[in-house]
């Protein structure tokens, strides 16, 4: 018997990246295997937000939850690539 999996979709606001990631990290158990973070409104990401994203990825790994980043701008992607975080996520346009 196949069980349906439901992805959790969370919109990330550029002004609340850190708090949104912290809240999303607390709710990873409800993700049932996959969480999609919509970064379409995020144009820049600072060092503190990068640390929060790295921590979110660590928690997701521990809970075996796949994380998909949707709508990542080229500039944000370049920063993630530079700090070697791109391998921790899947990406959707």
RALIN-V45813 format. One record per helix or strand of 2 or more residues. SS is the DSSP state (H for helix, E for strand). FROM is the first residue (numbers start at 1). LEN is the number of residues. If there is no record, write none. Layout:
<<SS & FROM & LEN> <SS & FROM & LEN>>
This chain:
<<E & 8 & 4> <H & 14 & 13> <H & 28 & 4> <E & 34 & 5> <H & 47 & 16> <E & 66 & 5> <H & 74 & 9> <H & 86 & 3> <E & 90 & 3>>
